Amino acid sequence: MKLHPIFFEPEVHSTIFLIINLIGSIIVRLIIHSWPLTIFWSCFYIIIVFLINHSLASGRYYLPTKNIHDKTVIVTGAATGIGRICAIRFAKLGARVIIGVRGQERAERIAKELCKESDGGTVIGYDLDLSSLANVKKFAEKIECVDILLNNAGGIQNTYSVTVDGIEKQFGTNHIGHFYLTQLLLSLLTNGRVINVSSIVHHIVPSRGIDYTFSKLKNKYNSAEAYAISKLAQIYHALELTRRYGIKAYSLHPGTIMNTNLNQFRPLIERIIITLFSVIGRTVEQGSMTSLYCALSDDAKPGHYHSNCQVRKPSQLALDNYRAEECWNESEKLINKKIK
Ligand SMILES: NC(=O)c1ccc[n+]([C@@H]2O[C@H](COP(=O)([O-])OP(=O)(O)OC[C@H]3O[C@@H](n4cnc5c(N)ncnc54)[C@H](OP(=O)(O)O)[C@@H]3O)[C@@H](O)[C@H]2O)c1
């Protein structure tokens, strides 16, 4: 019997472990009434479960030590979360780091913070709003060289909205913004790496695939599906970059990290549940490791999807070369139509 790829994810192992423990302890308590449920034994048991769970949830570690003094790295969405940690790590390894953050003043302020946090690393901040093609172009025009492009920024929208250019917001920001940025920098990236931070959530895209008109979603907005579509498109993008141009492009799931800003616009009740579930997730540092792995490790595989610092099988839909090509063509068409 073949297990679904998501059964290989640390957060799934951790969840199963916790559920088994919960059910197990209820059964044991029901069968063995004399079970020594003293405070001491209960605390002991909880600590052991917590420690095992923590090591299951953490996943594999990748702590790069490579000297990258000669490299220029671009990180989008580096103000917070995974992007911020990656930018600090790149700067600590000696790279010249350019961060793309919304608002020029904010970008400069955050760049200063990251210089300090990386013990004097080189971090430059430029305004970048991926939900505006004109803004993406302005950002790209400032770039003279780049060796590693980490397409990390991303957002979740609960209700239907569109970008400045009239594209469904999650697809327009998470995929189209990064797609356009990569296109504009393509000539600088022939020997470089492009890393797309996708998500395990791409698995939920229905087998009919991506509807590029977003007509169904427009009428009855399914936020999770729209997010998943944008993340599937990012996997196709990496696959096609490698297939078309031989560029080392990678897509990845960073893990489940509950304490970033990603879920900030979710309803309060969902945020409370997410916080409670943080016990099955990773820290932001652990969540940055697969991005760093794809950016720096010789073991990462171009064109492939990664998770937990190794190559992983994505959904069947994500492996469809025909759909990857279609996604590329549709993205190009959409951008050309909007920038005319
Ligand atoms: N956390 C998880 O469990 C998880 C799981 C799977 C995948 N991911 C992916 O990992 C990536 C990083 O997420 P995170 O968890 O670190 O969340 P985060 O802290 O919210 O970071 C996302 C970053 O993207 C930036 N961003 C959003 N919209 C933007 C736009 N229009 N233009 C430019 N930047 C924009 C945000 O900037 P502002 O500060 O200006 O809002 C923020 O700095 C995302 O692509 C996310 O989809 C996360």
The ligand as an SDF file (V2000), in Angstrom:
LIG
                    3D

 48 52  0  0  0  0  0  0  0  0999 V2000
    3.8440   29.6090    8.0870 N   0  0  0  0  0  0  0  0  0  0  0  0
    3.5090   28.4650    7.5260 C   0  0  0  0  0  0  0  0  0  0  0  0
    3.0640   27.5300    8.1920 O   0  0  0  0  0  0  0  0  0  0  0  0
    3.6680   28.2740    6.0450 C   0  0  0  0  0  0  0  0  0  0  0  0
    3.3500   27.0320    5.5100 C   0  0  0  0  0  0  0  0  0  0  0  0
    3.5010   26.8390    4.1480 C   0  0  0  0  0  0  0  0  0  0  0  0
    3.9630   27.8620    3.3390 C   0  0  0  0  0  0  0  0  0  0  0  0
    4.2490   29.0790    3.8880 N   0  0  0  0  0  0  0  0  0  0  0  0
    4.7350   30.1420    2.9780 C   0  0  0  0  0  0  0  0  0  0  0  0
    5.9240   30.6680    3.5070 O   0  0  0  0  0  0  0  0  0  0  0  0
    6.1020   32.0070    3.0470 C   0  0  0  0  0  0  0  0  0  0  0  0
    6.4880   32.9060    4.2110 C   0  0  0  0  0  0  0  0  0  0  0  0
    5.3940   32.9580    5.1060 O   0  0  0  0  0  0  0  0  0  0  0  0
    5.5420   33.1920    6.6690 P   0  0  0  0  0  0  0  0  0  0  0  0
    4.9300   32.0410    7.3360 O   0  0  0  0  0  0  0  0  0  0  0  0
    6.9230   33.5870    7.0010 O   0  0  0  0  0  0  0  0  0  0  0  0
    4.5020   34.4000    6.8730 O   0  0  0  0  0  0  0  0  0  0  0  0
    4.7000   35.9470    7.1240 P   0  0  0  0  0  0  0  0  0  0  0  0
    5.4330   36.2010    8.3810 O   0  0  0  0  0  0  0  0  0  0  0  0
    3.3310   36.5420    6.9830 O   0  0  0  0  0  0  0  0  0  0  0  0
    5.6160   36.4160    5.9090 O   0  0  0  0  0  0  0  0  0  0  0  0
    5.0850   36.7060    4.6560 C   0  0  0  0  0  0  0  0  0  0  0  0
    5.7760   37.9360    4.1240 C   0  0  0  0  0  0  0  0  0  0  0  0
    5.2390   38.1890    2.8140 O   0  0  0  0  0  0  0  0  0  0  0  0
    5.0820   39.5870    2.6950 C   0  0  0  0  0  0  0  0  0  0  0  0
    4.0530   39.9550    1.7310 N   0  0  0  0  0  0  0  0  0  0  0  0
    2.7400   39.6640    1.7540 C   0  0  0  0  0  0  0  0  0  0  0  0
    2.1150   40.2520    0.7270 N   0  0  0  0  0  0  0  0  0  0  0  0
    3.0690   40.9390    0.0360 C   0  0  0  0  0  0  0  0  0  0  0  0
    3.0600   41.7640   -1.1120 C   0  0  0  0  0  0  0  0  0  0  0  0
    1.9400   42.0390   -1.7650 N   0  0  0  0  0  0  0  0  0  0  0  0
    4.2240   42.2930   -1.5360 N   0  0  0  0  0  0  0  0  0  0  0  0
    5.3700   42.0630   -0.8790 C   0  0  0  0  0  0  0  0  0  0  0  0
    5.4510   41.3090    0.2240 N   0  0  0  0  0  0  0  0  0  0  0  0
    4.3080   40.7490    0.6800 C   0  0  0  0  0  0  0  0  0  0  0  0
    4.6670   40.0670    4.0810 C   0  0  0  0  0  0  0  0  0  0  0  0
    4.9810   41.4300    4.1640 O   0  0  0  0  0  0  0  0  0  0  0  0
    4.1850   42.4650    5.1080 P   0  0  0  0  0  0  0  0  0  0  0  0
    4.9320   42.4250    6.4110 O   0  0  0  0  0  0  0  0  0  0  0  0
    4.2740   43.7610    4.3910 O   0  0  0  0  0  0  0  0  0  0  0  0
    2.7700   41.9680    5.2310 O   0  0  0  0  0  0  0  0  0  0  0  0
    5.5130   39.1800    4.9800 C   0  0  0  0  0  0  0  0  0  0  0  0
    6.7400   39.7760    5.2970 O   0  0  0  0  0  0  0  0  0  0  0  0
    4.7840   32.4080    2.3740 C   0  0  0  0  0  0  0  0  0  0  0  0
    4.9340   32.3180    0.9750 O   0  0  0  0  0  0  0  0  0  0  0  0
    3.8170   31.3520    2.8580 C   0  0  0  0  0  0  0  0  0  0  0  0
    2.7690   31.1410    1.9410 O   0  0  0  0  0  0  0  0  0  0  0  0
    4.1310   29.3120    5.2220 C   0  0  0  0  0  0  0  0  0  0  0  0
  1  2  1  0
  2  3  2  0
  2  4  1  0
  4  5  1  0
  4 48  2  0
  5  6  2  0
  6  7  1  0
  7  8  2  0
  8  9  1  0
  8 48  1  0
  9 10  1  0
  9 46  1  0
 10 11  1  0
 11 12  1  0
 11 44  1  0
 12 13  1  0
 13 14  1  0
 14 15  2  0
 14 16  1  0
 14 17  1  0
 17 18  1  0
 18 19  2  0
 18 20  1  0
 18 21  1  0
 21 22  1  0
 22 23  1  0
 23 24  1  0
 23 42  1  0
 24 25  1  0
 25 26  1  0
 25 36  1  0
 26 27  1  0
 26 35  1  0
 27 28  2  0
 28 29  1  0
 29 30  1  0
 29 35  2  0
 30 31  1  0
 30 32  2  0
 32 33  1  0
 33 34  2  0
 34 35  1  0
 36 37  1  0
 36 42  1  0
 37 38  1  0
 38 39  2  0
 38 40  1  0
 38 41  1  0
 42 43  1  0
 44 45  1  0
 44 46  1  0
 46 47  1  0
M  CHG  2   8   1  16  -1
M  END
$$$$
